C-alpha cells in the first residue's frame, strides 16, 4: 500500500475542538527520511487513522471507500457547520447554545428547499 505510514507511538492527548472535531496529538520515535517525506506529504490532507495497542496487521485494516475528494479537508456538511459556527459566533448574541442555533438554521434551509417542491 503506497502512502501508508505505520510506527509505534503514543497518543499524548485527545482534545475536542469547538466545531465538534477531535484532535489527536501523537508522538512517534525517529523515522527514516523516506517516512519523514511521506508524513510531510500527508500534512493537511484527509486520510484515515488507525490506532491499536499492538502492531497493526493487514487483517486489522478495514476496506472502506473514502467519502471525500482528495485535496478537500472537509465534507460539504462540515464546511456548512463551520460557516454556521462563525456566523453564530460573530453575528448573534450567543444566548442560545450553538447546537440549538445550528439545528434551527438547518431547519430553515430544509424548509426553503421543501417550498421549492410545492
N, CA, C and O atoms as CSV, one atom per row, in Angstrom:
chain,resi,resn,atom,element,x,y,z
A,1,UNK,N,N,0.840,-1.187,0.000
A,1,UNK,CA,C,0.000,0.000,0.000
A,1,UNK,C,C,0.876,1.238,0.000
A,1,UNK,O,O,1.555,1.509,0.990
A,2,UNK,N,N,0.876,1.972,-1.056
A,2,UNK,CA,C,1.694,3.184,-1.066
A,2,UNK,C,C,1.005,4.262,-0.242
A,2,UNK,O,O,-0.222,4.295,-0.143
A,3,UNK,N,N,1.799,5.132,0.340
A,3,UNK,CA,C,1.239,6.203,1.147
A,3,UNK,C,C,0.822,5.746,2.532
A,3,UNK,O,O,0.135,6.482,3.241
A,4,UNK,N,N,1.217,4.563,2.927
A,4,UNK,CA,C,0.848,4.033,4.241
A,4,UNK,C,C,2.003,4.261,5.198
A,4,UNK,O,O,3.149,3.931,4.892
A,5,UNK,N,N,1.699,4.825,6.355
A,5,UNK,CA,C,2.708,5.049,7.376
A,5,UNK,C,C,2.279,4.305,8.632
A,5,UNK,O,O,1.149,4.451,9.096
A,6,UNK,N,N,3.190,3.507,9.176
A,6,UNK,CA,C,2.923,2.799,10.425
A,6,UNK,C,C,4.140,2.929,11.309
A,6,UNK,O,O,5.269,2.710,10.868
A,7,UNK,N,N,3.907,3.288,12.564
A,7,UNK,CA,C,5.000,3.404,13.521
A,7,UNK,C,C,4.449,3.210,14.922
A,7,UNK,O,O,3.272,3.460,15.179
A,8,UNK,N,N,5.304,2.765,15.818
A,8,UNK,CA,C,4.918,2.695,17.219
A,8,UNK,C,C,4.897,4.114,17.763
A,8,UNK,O,O,5.816,4.893,17.507
A,9,UNK,N,N,3.877,4.446,18.495
A,9,UNK,CA,C,3.774,5.794,19.027
A,9,UNK,C,C,2.930,5.850,20.281
A,9,UNK,O,O,2.460,4.830,20.785
A,10,UNK,N,N,2.751,7.048,20.769
A,10,UNK,CA,C,1.968,7.288,21.980
A,10,UNK,C,C,0.959,8.388,21.682
A,10,UNK,O,O,1.322,9.454,21.185
A,11,UNK,N,N,-0.313,8.124,21.989
A,11,UNK,CA,C,-1.322,9.180,21.913
A,11,UNK,C,C,-1.132,10.010,23.169
A,11,UNK,O,O,-1.486,9.581,24.267
A,12,UNK,N,N,-0.561,11.223,22.999
A,12,UNK,CA,C,-0.231,12.047,24.151
A,12,UNK,C,C,-1.432,12.824,24.681
A,12,UNK,O,O,-1.543,13.062,25.884
A,13,UNK,N,N,-2.332,13.219,23.778
A,13,UNK,CA,C,-3.523,13.924,24.238
A,13,UNK,C,C,-4.629,13.797,23.206
A,13,UNK,O,O,-4.384,13.590,22.018
A,14,UNK,N,N,-5.852,13.927,23.698
A,14,UNK,CA,C,-7.043,13.926,22.866
A,14,UNK,C,C,-7.845,15.152,23.278
A,14,UNK,O,O,-8.143,15.331,24.458
A,15,UNK,N,N,-8.198,16.002,22.307
A,15,UNK,CA,C,-8.943,17.228,22.606
A,15,UNK,C,C,-10.137,17.342,21.680
A,15,UNK,O,O,-10.074,16.957,20.513
A,16,UNK,N,N,-11.229,17.875,22.213
A,16,UNK,CA,C,-12.361,18.199,21.358
A,16,UNK,C,C,-12.252,19.674,20.999
A,16,UNK,O,O,-11.937,20.510,21.846
A,17,UNK,N,N,-12.517,19.984,19.728
A,17,UNK,CA,C,-12.450,21.351,19.251
A,17,UNK,C,C,-13.849,21.943,19.201
A,17,UNK,O,O,-14.837,21.213,19.283
A,18,UNK,N,N,-13.940,23.272,19.066
A,18,UNK,CA,C,-15.236,23.943,19.112
A,18,UNK,C,C,-16.182,23.493,18.017
A,18,UNK,O,O,-17.398,23.573,18.195
A,19,UNK,N,N,-15.671,23.025,16.898
A,19,UNK,CA,C,-16.556,22.599,15.810
A,19,UNK,C,C,-16.955,21.132,15.943
A,19,UNK,O,O,-17.569,20.578,15.031
A,20,UNK,N,N,-16.611,20.488,17.081
A,20,UNK,CA,C,-17.010,19.115,17.326
A,20,UNK,C,C,-16.012,18.075,16.853
A,20,UNK,O,O,-16.194,16.887,17.120
A,21,UNK,N,N,-14.964,18.491,16.159
A,21,UNK,CA,C,-13.961,17.530,15.715
A,21,UNK,C,C,-13.046,17.172,16.890
A,21,UNK,O,O,-13.063,17.826,17.933
A,22,UNK,N,N,-12.263,16.140,16.698
A,22,UNK,CA,C,-11.338,15.682,17.736
A,22,UNK,C,C,-9.915,15.819,17.224
A,22,UNK,O,O,-9.620,15.479,16.078
A,23,UNK,N,N,-9.039,16.318,18.076
A,23,UNK,CA,C,-7.629,16.478,17.718
A,23,UNK,C,C,-6.804,15.476,18.522
A,23,UNK,O,O,-6.872,15.434,19.750
A,24,UNK,N,N,-6.026,14.675,17.804
A,24,UNK,CA,C,-5.117,13.720,18.446
A,24,UNK,C,C,-3.698,14.260,18.360
A,24,UNK,O,O,-3.266,14.724,17.305
A,25,UNK,N,N,-2.985,14.199,19.459
A,25,UNK,CA,C,-1.572,14.557,19.477
A,25,UNK,C,C,-0.811,13.251,19.667
A,25,UNK,O,O,-0.888,12.631,20.727
A,26,UNK,N,N,-0.071,12.833,18.627
A,26,UNK,CA,C,0.617,11.548,18.631
A,26,UNK,C,C,2.120,11.785,18.496
A,26,UNK,O,O,2.566,12.577,17.666
A,27,UNK,N,N,2.883,11.090,19.322
A,27,UNK,CA,C,4.343,11.159,19.237
A,27,UNK,C,C,4.872,9.798,18.815
A,27,UNK,O,O,4.437,8.767,19.328
A,28,UNK,N,N,5.822,9.800,17.870
A,28,UNK,CA,C,6.467,8.562,17.431
A,28,UNK,C,C,7.976,8.738,17.553
A,28,UNK,O,O,8.485,9.856,17.632
A,29,UNK,N,N,8.675,7.609,17.565
A,29,UNK,CA,C,10.133,7.650,17.598
A,29,UNK,C,C,10.649,8.224,16.274
A,29,UNK,O,O,9.876,8.480,15.351
A,30,UNK,N,N,11.953,8.418,16.201
A,30,UNK,CA,C,12.543,8.913,14.963
A,30,UNK,C,C,12.169,8.006,13.801
A,30,UNK,O,O,12.065,6.788,13.951
A,31,UNK,N,N,11.967,8.631,12.622
A,31,UNK,CA,C,11.610,7.863,11.428
A,31,UNK,C,C,12.662,8.105,10.358
A,31,UNK,O,O,13.442,9.055,10.436
A,32,UNK,N,N,12.672,7.241,9.369
A,32,UNK,CA,C,13.651,7.348,8.288
A,32,UNK,C,C,13.310,8.537,7.396
A,32,UNK,O,O,12.176,9.016,7.417
A,33,UNK,N,N,14.281,9.024,6.608
A,33,UNK,CA,C,13.994,10.124,5.682
A,33,UNK,C,C,12.837,9.843,4.716
A,33,UNK,O,O,12.028,10.741,4.484
A,34,UNK,N,N,12.719,8.627,4.135
A,34,UNK,CA,C,11.557,8.378,3.270
A,34,UNK,C,C,10.228,8.456,4.029
A,34,UNK,O,O,9.235,8.961,3.505
A,35,UNK,N,N,10.220,7.949,5.274
A,35,UNK,CA,C,8.999,8.033,6.078
A,35,UNK,C,C,8.683,9.488,6.427
A,35,UNK,O,O,7.520,9.891,6.432
A,36,UNK,N,N,9.705,10.259,6.713
A,36,UNK,CA,C,9.525,11.678,7.019
A,36,UNK,C,C,8.943,12.397,5.811
A,36,UNK,O,O,8.035,13.216,5.950
A,37,UNK,N,N,9.462,12.092,4.627
A,37,UNK,CA,C,8.949,12.707,3.398
A,37,UNK,C,C,7.477,12.333,3.193
A,37,UNK,O,O,6.661,13.168,2.801
A,38,UNK,N,N,7.155,11.071,3.464
A,38,UNK,CA,C,5.766,10.621,3.341
A,38,UNK,C,C,4.866,11.395,4.298
A,38,UNK,O,O,3.797,11.863,3.905
A,39,UNK,N,N,5.296,11.532,5.556
A,39,UNK,CA,C,4.495,12.253,6.543
A,39,UNK,C,C,4.288,13.708,6.148
A,39,UNK,O,O,3.173,14.222,6.240
A,40,UNK,N,N,5.346,14.374,5.711
A,40,UNK,CA,C,5.194,15.775,5.301
A,40,UNK,C,C,4.290,15.887,4.082
A,40,UNK,O,O,3.570,16.873,3.926
A,41,UNK,N,N,4.326,14.875,3.218
A,41,UNK,CA,C,3.438,14.870,2.063
A,41,UNK,C,C,1.978,14.678,2.444
A,41,UNK,O,O,1.086,15.083,1.699
A,42,UNK,N,N,1.724,14.069,3.588
A,42,UNK,CA,C,0.359,13.844,4.056
A,42,UNK,C,C,-0.192,15.006,4.884
A,42,UNK,O,O,-1.383,15.034,5.195
A,43,UNK,N,N,0.656,15.954,5.238
A,43,UNK,CA,C,0.222,17.066,6.090
A,43,UNK,C,C,-0.948,17.814,5.462
A,43,UNK,O,O,-0.936,18.130,4.272
A,44,UNK,N,N,-1.954,18.090,6.282
A,44,UNK,CA,C,-3.156,18.848,5.901
A,44,UNK,C,C,-3.971,18.186,4.787
A,44,UNK,O,O,-4.708,18.857,4.065
A,45,UNK,N,N,-3.833,16.882,4.656
A,45,UNK,CA,C,-4.615,16.139,3.667
A,45,UNK,C,C,-5.513,15.166,4.401
A,45,UNK,O,O,-5.131,14.645,5.449
A,46,UNK,N,N,-6.700,14.911,3.874
A,46,UNK,CA,C,-7.581,13.954,4.548
A,46,UNK,C,C,-7.033,12.543,4.416
A,46,UNK,O,O,-6.336,12.225,3.453
A,47,UNK,N,N,-7.344,11.722,5.364
A,47,UNK,CA,C,-6.907,10.336,5.341
A,47,UNK,C,C,-7.563,9.581,6.476
A,47,UNK,O,O,-8.406,10.127,7.189
A,48,UNK,N,N,-7.188,8.355,6.641
A,48,UNK,CA,C,-7.732,7.504,7.688
A,48,UNK,C,C,-6.667,7.283,8.750
A,48,UNK,O,O,-5.480,7.171,8.442
A,49,UNK,N,N,-7.103,7.221,10.004
A,49,UNK,CA,C,-6.210,6.981,11.133
A,49,UNK,C,C,-6.635,5.676,11.794
A,49,UNK,O,O,-7.825,5.452,12.016
A,50,UNK,N,N,-5.685,4.824,12.104
A,50,UNK,CA,C,-5.961,3.559,12.778
A,50,UNK,C,C,-5.013,3.467,13.966
A,50,UNK,O,O,-3.795,3.515,13.795
A,51,UNK,N,N,-5.564,3.335,15.167
A,51,UNK,CA,C,-4.751,3.247,16.380
A,51,UNK,C,C,-5.113,1.953,17.092
A,51,UNK,O,O,-6.286,1.620,17.257
A,52,UNK,N,N,-4.092,1.243,17.502
A,52,UNK,CA,C,-4.281,-0.058,18.157
A,52,UNK,C,C,-3.148,-0.245,19.163
A,52,UNK,O,O,-2.032,0.213,18.918
A,53,UNK,N,N,-3.409,-0.905,20.284
A,53,UNK,CA,C,-2.344,-1.104,21.277
A,53,UNK,C,C,-1.183,-1.955,20.761
A,53,UNK,O,O,-0.056,-1.811,21.234
A,54,UNK,N,N,-1.446,-2.842,19.793
A,54,UNK,CA,C,-0.406,-3.715,19.251
A,54,UNK,C,C,-0.124,-3.327,17.801
A,54,UNK,O,O,-0.793,-2.465,17.232
A,55,UNK,N,N,0.888,-3.987,17.213
A,55,UNK,CA,C,1.213,-3.709,15.811
A,55,UNK,C,C,0.003,-3.987,14.918
A,55,UNK,O,O,-0.734,-4.947,15.140
A,56,UNK,N,N,-0.189,-3.160,13.933
A,56,UNK,CA,C,-1.320,-3.294,13.017
A,56,UNK,C,C,-0.954,-4.293,11.926
A,56,UNK,O,O,0.120,-4.217,11.331
A,57,UNK,N,N,-1.868,-5.234,11.672
A,57,UNK,CA,C,-1.665,-6.223,10.614
A,57,UNK,C,C,-2.637,-5.930,9.478
A,57,UNK,O,O,-3.546,-5.116,9.636
A,58,UNK,N,N,-2.456,-6.576,8.352
A,58,UNK,CA,C,-3.334,-6.375,7.196
A,58,UNK,C,C,-4.781,-6.702,7.549
A,58,UNK,O,O,-5.700,-6.060,7.040
A,59,UNK,N,N,-4.993,-7.684,8.406
A,59,UNK,CA,C,-6.358,-8.061,8.798
A,59,UNK,C,C,-7.045,-6.965,9.605
A,59,UNK,O,O,-8.273,-6.891,9.633
A,60,UNK,N,N,-6.256,-6.113,10.265
A,60,UNK,CA,C,-6.825,-5.032,11.081
A,60,UNK,C,C,-7.360,-3.878,10.242
A,60,UNK,O,O,-8.177,-3.088,10.715
A,61,UNK,N,N,-6.906,-3.782,9.014
A,61,UNK,CA,C,-7.250,-2.622,8.190
A,61,UNK,C,C,-8.556,-2.890,7.452
A,61,UNK,O,O,-8.609,-3.736,6.560
A,62,UNK,N,N,-9.615,-2.162,7.829
A,62,UNK,CA,C,-10.895,-2.376,7.145
A,62,UNK,C,C,-10.852,-1.820,5.725
A,62,UNK,O,O,-10.145,-0.853,5.442
A,63,UNK,N,N,-11.610,-2.441,4.852
A,63,UNK,CA,C,-11.702,-1.950,3.480
A,63,UNK,C,C,-12.882,-0.983,3.437
A,63,UNK,O,O,-14.038,-1.387,3.562
A,64,UNK,N,N,-12.573,0.296,3.258
A,64,UNK,CA,C,-13.609,1.329,3.201
A,64,UNK,C,C,-13.301,2.266,2.046
A,64,UNK,O,O,-12.149,2.412,1.637
A,65,UNK,N,N,-14.319,2.881,1.540
A,65,UNK,CA,C,-14.155,3.878,0.494
A,65,UNK,C,C,-14.139,5.254,1.139
A,65,UNK,O,O,-14.997,5.559,1.967
A,66,UNK,N,N,-13.195,6.071,0.778
A,66,UNK,CA,C,-13.160,7.443,1.269
A,66,UNK,C,C,-14.356,8.193,0.712
A,66,UNK,O,O,-14.677,8.068,-0.470
A,67,UNK,N,N,-15.020,8.976,1.566
A,67,UNK,CA,C,-16.185,9.714,1.105
A,67,UNK,C,C,-15.867,11.195,0.896
A,67,UNK,O,O,-16.751,12.047,0.989
A,68,UNK,N,N,-14.618,11.487,0.619
A,68,UNK,CA,C,-14.227,12.854,0.317
A,68,UNK,C,C,-13.279,12.844,-0.868
A,68,UNK,O,O,-12.598,11.854,-1.137
A,69,UNK,N,N,-13.252,13.968,-1.571
A,69,UNK,CA,C,-12.336,14.093,-2.692
A,69,UNK,C,C,-10.947,14.395,-2.147
A,69,UNK,O,O,-10.794,15.200,-1.228
A,70,UNK,N,N,-9.948,13.754,-2.711
A,70,UNK,CA,C,-8.587,14.026,-2.269
A,70,UNK,C,C,-8.276,15.496,-2.491
A,70,UNK,O,O,-8.597,16.053,-3.541
A,71,UNK,N,N,-7.666,16.109,-1.527
A,71,UNK,CA,C,-7.357,17.525,-1.603
A,71,UNK,C,C,-8.345,18.355,-0.810
A,71,UNK,O,O,-8.021,19.471,-0.404
A,72,UNK,N,N,-9.549,17.834,-0.577
A,72,UNK,CA,C,-10.510,18.539,0.253
A,72,UNK,C,C,-10.347,18.025,1.671
A,72,UNK,O,O,-10.265,16.818,1.896
A,73,UNK,N,N,-10.301,18.940,2.623
A,73,UNK,CA,C,-10.103,18.519,4.003
A,73,UNK,C,C,-11.408,18.391,4.763
A,73,UNK,O,O,-11.436,17.784,5.834
A,74,UNK,N,N,-12.492,18.947,4.237
A,74,UNK,CA,C,-13.777,18.877,4.929
A,74,UNK,C,C,-14.870,18.476,3.959
A,74,UNK,O,O,-14.833,18.817,2.777
A,75,UNK,N,N,-15.842,17.745,4.479
A,75,UNK,CA,C,-17.012,17.401,3.675
A,75,UNK,C,C,-17.878,18.655,3.534
A,75,UNK,O,O,-17.704,19.603,4.299
A,76,UNK,N,N,-18.802,18.679,2.577
A,76,UNK,CA,C,-19.704,19.835,2.465
A,76,UNK,C,C,-20.478,20.094,3.761
A,76,UNK,O,O,-20.699,21.247,4.130
A,77,UNK,N,N,-20.889,19.031,4.448
A,77,UNK,CA,C,-21.604,19.209,5.711
A,77,UNK,C,C,-20.726,19.838,6.785
A,77,UNK,O,O,-21.191,20.672,7.562
A,78,UNK,N,N,-19.462,19.440,6.830
A,78,UNK,CA,C,-18.532,20.027,7.793
A,78,UNK,C,C,-18.281,21.496,7.465
A,78,UNK,O,O,-18.171,22.329,8.364
A,79,UNK,N,N,-18.190,21.805,6.184
A,79,UNK,CA,C,-17.992,23.201,5.770
A,79,UNK,C,C,-19.181,24.059,6.181
A,79,UNK,O,O,-19.006,25.159,6.705
A,80,UNK,N,N,-20.400,23.551,5.941
A,80,UNK,CA,C,-21.600,24.290,6.324
A,80,UNK,C,C,-21.635,24.512,7.827
A,80,UNK,O,O,-21.919,25.618,8.285
A,81,UNK,N,N,-21.349,23.474,8.594
A,81,UNK,CA,C,-21.351,23.607,10.061
A,81,UNK,C,C,-20.326,24.652,10.502
A,81,UNK,O,O,-20.606,25.457,11.389
A,82,UNK,N,N,-19.145,24.644,9.890
A,82,UNK,CA,C,-18.109,25.620,10.236
A,82,UNK,C,C,-18.533,27.041,9.943
A,82,UNK,O,O,-18.296,27.946,10.743
A,83,UNK,N,N,-19.166,27.240,8.784
A,83,UNK,CA,C,-19.631,28.584,8.426
A,83,UNK,C,C,-20.725,29.033,9.390
A,83,UNK,O,O,-20.721,30.175,9.850
A,84,UNK,N,N,-21.658,28.138,9.695
A,84,UNK,CA,C,-22.726,28.495,10.634
A,84,UNK,C,C,-22.153,28.810,12.018
A,84,UNK,O,O,-22.670,29.682,12.717
A,85,UNK,N,N,-21.094,28.109,12.414
A,85,UNK,CA,C,-20.471,28.407,13.701
A,85,UNK,C,C,-19.890,29.815,13.719
A,85,UNK,O,O,-20.053,30.542,14.699
A,86,UNK,N,N,-19.214,30.202,12.640
A,86,UNK,CA,C,-18.635,31.546,12.578
A,86,UNK,C,C,-19.736,32.600,12.586
A,86,UNK,O,O,-19.604,33.627,13.251
A,87,UNK,N,N,-20.829,32.354,11.848
A,87,UNK,CA,C,-21.956,33.290,11.860
A,87,UNK,C,C,-22.524,33.395,13.272
A,87,UNK,O,O,-22.759,34.501,13.760
A,88,UNK,N,N,-22.746,32.264,13.933
A,88,UNK,CA,C,-23.261,32.265,15.310
A,88,UNK,C,C,-22.332,33.050,16.238
A,88,UNK,O,O,-22.784,33.817,17.089
A,89,UNK,N,N,-21.042,32.845,16.060
A,89,UNK,CA,C,-20.046,33.475,16.928
A,89,UNK,C,C,-19.954,34.981,16.698
A,89,UNK,O,O,-19.779,35.739,17.652
A,90,UNK,N,N,-20.071,35.424,15.447
A,90,UNK,CA,C,-19.826,36.832,15.125
A,90,UNK,C,C,-21.082,37.667,14.908
A,90,UNK,O,O,-21.036,38.890,15.036
A,91,UNK,N,N,-22.210,37.024,14.580
A,91,UNK,CA,C,-23.404,37.788,14.210
A,91,UNK,C,C,-24.580,37.608,15.165
A,91,UNK,O,O,-25.642,38.192,14.946
A,92,UNK,N,N,-24.412,36.821,16.206
A,92,UNK,CA,C,-25.511,36.626,17.156
A,92,UNK,C,C,-25.034,36.988,18.558
A,92,UNK,O,O,-23.845,37.198,18.799
A,93,UNK,N,N,-25.998,37.056,19.475
A,93,UNK,CA,C,-25.664,37.357,20.869
A,93,UNK,C,C,-25.165,36.119,21.612
A,93,UNK,O,O,-24.700,36.227,22.746
A,94,UNK,N,N,-25.256,34.968,20.998
A,94,UNK,CA,C,-24.827,33.685,21.557
A,94,UNK,C,C,-25.595,33.321,22.825
A,94,UNK,O,O,-25.079,32.612,23.689
A,95,UNK,N,N,-26.845,33.816,22.932
A,95,UNK,CA,C,-27.673,33.485,24.094
A,95,UNK,C,C,-28.087,32.024,24.081
A,95,UNK,O,O,-28.221,31.399,25.133
A,96,UNK,N,N,-28.287,31.486,22.895
A,96,UNK,CA,C,-28.614,30.069,22.792
A,96,UNK,C,C,-27.350,29.285,22.434
A,96,UNK,O,O,-26.470,29.813,21.755
A,97,UNK,N,N,-27.252,28.046,22.879
A,97,UNK,CA,C,-26.074,27.239,22.536
A,97,UNK,C,C,-25.964,27.072,21.023
A,97,UNK,O,O,-26.964,27.125,20.306
A,98,UNK,N,N,-24.747,26.872,20.554
A,98,UNK,CA,C,-24.529,26.724,19.115
A,98,UNK,C,C,-25.357,25.592,18.537
A,98,UNK,O,O,-25.914,25.728,17.448
A,99,UNK,N,N,-25.447,24.473,19.250
A,99,UNK,CA,C,-26.180,23.319,18.710
A,99,UNK,C,C,-27.641,23.664,18.433
A,99,UNK,O,O,-28.205,23.203,17.440
A,100,UNK,N,N,-28.260,24.467,19.298
A,100,UNK,CA,C,-29.652,24.898,19.094
A,100,UNK,C,C,-29.730,25.799,17.859
A,100,UNK,O,O,-30.613,25.635,17.018
A,101,UNK,N,N,-28.803,26.747,17.758
A,101,UNK,CA,C,-28.748,27.649,16.601
A,101,UNK,C,C,-28.534,26.846,15.311
A,101,UNK,O,O,-29.202,27.088,14.306
A,102,UNK,N,N,-27.613,25.907,15.348
A,102,UNK,CA,C,-27.279,25.087,14.186
A,102,UNK,C,C,-28.501,24.321,13.681
A,102,UNK,O,O,-28.799,24.329,12.487
A,103,UNK,N,N,-29.201,23.664,14.595
A,103,UNK,CA,C,-30.382,22.892,14.194
A,103,UNK,C,C,-31.482,23.793,13.644
A,103,UNK,O,O,-32.172,23.422,12.694
A,104,UNK,N,N,-31.647,24.968,14.233
A,104,UNK,CA,C,-32.659,25.913,13.741
A,104,UNK,C,C,-32.317,26.375,12.327
A,104,UNK,O,O,-33.199,26.485,11.475
A,105,UNK,N,N,-31.037,26.644,12.078
A,105,UNK,CA,C,-30.621,27.086,10.740
A,105,UNK,C,C,-30.796,25.960,9.722
A,105,UNK,O,O,-31.210,26.211,8.590
A,106,UNK,N,N,-30.487,24.731,10.109
A,106,UNK,CA,C,-30.694,23.603,9.201
A,106,UNK,C,C,-32.179,23.443,8.881
A,106,UNK,O,O,-32.549,23.170,7.739
A,107,UNK,N,N,-33.028,23.614,9.901
A,107,UNK,CA,C,-34.472,23.540,9.652
A,107,UNK,C,C,-34.908,24.614,8.650
A,107,UNK,O,O,-35.727,24.344,7.772
A,108,UNK,N,N,-34.364,25.827,8.779
A,108,UNK,CA,C,-34.699,26.897,7.836
A,108,UNK,C,C,-34.270,26.530,6.417
A,108,UNK,O,O,-35.013,26.744,5.460
A,109,UNK,N,N,-33.074,25.979,6.292
A,109,UNK,CA,C,-32.561,25.582,4.968
A,109,UNK,C,C,-33.441,24.478,4.380
A,109,UNK,O,O,-33.810,24.535,3.207
A,110,UNK,N,N,-33.772,23.484,5.188
A,110,UNK,CA,C,-34.606,22.375,4.722
A,110,UNK,C,C,-35.984,22.885,4.302
A,110,UNK,O,O,-36.495,22.501,3.250
A,111,UNK,N,N,-36.583,23.747,5.123
A,111,UNK,CA,C,-37.907,24.303,4.790
A,111,UNK,C,C,-37.871,25.075,3.480
A,111,UNK,O,O,-38.815,25.005,2.693
A,112,UNK,N,N,-36.794,25.808,3.240
A,112,UNK,CA,C,-36.670,26.571,1.994
A,112,UNK,C,C,-36.691,25.642,0.784
A,112,UNK,O,O,-37.363,25.921,-0.209
A,113,UNK,N,N,-35.964,24.554,0.869
A,113,UNK,CA,C,-35.932,23.618,-0.253
A,113,UNK,C,C,-37.232,22.832,-0.379
A,113,UNK,O,O,-37.624,22.465,-1.487
A,114,UNK,N,N,-37.903,22.570,0.736
A,114,UNK,CA,C,-39.209,21.914,0.674
A,114,UNK,C,C,-40.206,22.785,-0.086
A,114,UNK,O,O,-41.044,22.277,-0.832
A,115,UNK,N,N,-40.109,24.103,0.110
A,115,UNK,CA,C,-41.012,25.023,-0.587
A,115,UNK,C,C,-40.825,24.936,-2.098
A,115,UNK,O,O,-41.779,25.129,-2.852
A,116,UNK,N,N,-39.633,24.654,-2.534
A,116,UNK,CA,C,-39.382,24.514,-3.973
A,116,UNK,C,C,-40.067,23.273,-4.547
A,116,UNK,O,O,-40.300,23.191,-5.753
A,117,UNK,N,N,-40.386,22.314,-3.686
A,117,UNK,CA,C,-41.058,21.104,-4.150
A,117,UNK,C,C,-42.555,21.313,-4.353
A,117,UNK,O,O,-43.194,20.552,-5.080
A,118,UNK,N,N,-43.114,22.333,-3.722
A,118,UNK,CA,C,-44.560,22.599,-3.855
A,118,UNK,C,C,-44.915,23.176,-5.199
A,118,UNK,O,O,-46.085,23.452,-5.464
